[in-house]
Amino acid sequence: MSRDNSDSVRQFTVGRDDDDIRLDRWFKRHLPDVGFAMVSRWARTGQIRVDGKRADVDTRLAAGQVLRVPPGGEAKPGLGGSRPRRELTEAEIELADSMVLTQDRSAIVLNKPPGLATQGGSGMKEHVDGLLDAYAEKGPRPRLVHRLDKDTSGVLLIARTPGSAAFFSKRFSGRTAKKIYWALVVGVPSINDGMIELPLAKQPGTGGEKMHVDEEGGQSARTRYRVLDRAGNRAAWVELHPLTGRTHQLRVHMAAIGHPIVGDGKYGGQEAFLSGTISRKMHLHARRLIIEHPDGTPLDVTAPLPEHFANSLASLGFDEADGAELPESAPEFTKDDEKRAAKAHAKQYRKERRGERRSRRDGASERPGSRGKPSGKSFGSKTGPGAKSARPGAPRKPGGSRPPSGRPAGGRPSGPRGKR
């Protein structure tokens, strides 16, 4: 955004990051102390002009257009989402710089270390959000567009400008971004390549800090997994593709099928820890992110493993190079999938609202048996609750577990499910 000062009116040139933004959103972003009522009055009386023409509050702006604004409403630090810059210590600046994998005018991609929270919370002083001023320089403060759990390491995308934040957020919410995780899990799934479909909800009594499988009221959650290698029956190295974005989805799904992520005591209990030289830290790493960049090209970034994860792979006899030799990429999330997901979300929302009204009316308590094992739609581990074979014909590594026999080969993990 560039500006030409004037004693009577001001003129702003719409920047690339503000392309296709609504007029009222432009004011909220750049002149936050001008309220919506004032913007509406200016527009109604013709005092706001776009390329010399009158504009309404819902007019979409295009990059390069000239916006005429009446005097008043200067932007001030700390208003409308803009926060005062704080002085960072040398250690904080050094940490911020050490995390950067790549950056350009639209994005900063970090390799978040385990143990560092993405955002602050109760008693949380150190977090990525608190370090973003280190990347601001003289421009706008960068913004988070997605999150990783505190103990999960790996690729974390930061938007450098408000416009790129809106762009990337749409790609995440529209499920067109591909997220690939690596994990070490306890035991070995009986199916090498599968899909887990188990709905998730917040576990009552935990204050929303813990999730669980809820067949009745949970939100749809889908995870594709692939076994990369195995250490006998002790542990497996798996690749995970979350096709939905529920809180703690990967951790809950793997624990639900009987193979908790190594180091995840929250969902796996004591069984999540391996003896010997294997670290007790969480072994879940956001390995790779593929997302469309605002310039139209794909942004494809891979994050190196943290030290404890790399050491555990070596201790178990795994070769990190094997993770790059996959015969097949994750399935695309198509427009039809997006429509189905949107319909399912709307249906789930209506169901939840009915449940809330019913609970208020009847004072209904939790149904008996709701804490029992889920009977859900889980594809990928024969040992999982309610699990079904995902791909009986999927190839397996030497020494791998043999899929159940008696079923036709070549089934697709996400294919239609008929009567069994």
Secondary structure, DSSP 8 states (H G I E B T S, - for coil): -EEE--SS-EEEE--GGGTT-BHHHHHHHH-TTS-HHHHHHHHHTT--EETTEE--TT-B--TT-EEEE-S-----TTSTT--------HHHHHHHHHHEEEE-SSEEEEEE-TT-BSS--TT---BGGGGGGGGTTTS---EE-S---TT-EEEEEEESSHHHHHHHHHHHHTT-SEEEEEEEEES--SSSEEEEE--EEE-TTTTTS-EEE-TTT-B--EEEEEEEEEETTTEEEEEEEESS--TTHHHHHHHHTT--BTT-HHHHGGGG--STT--SS--EEEEEEEEE-TTSSEEEEE----HHHHHHHHHTT--GGGGG--SS------HHHHHHHHHHHHHHHHHHHHHHHHHHHH-----TTTTS----EEES-TTSTTEE-S-TT----TT-----SSS-S---TTS-----
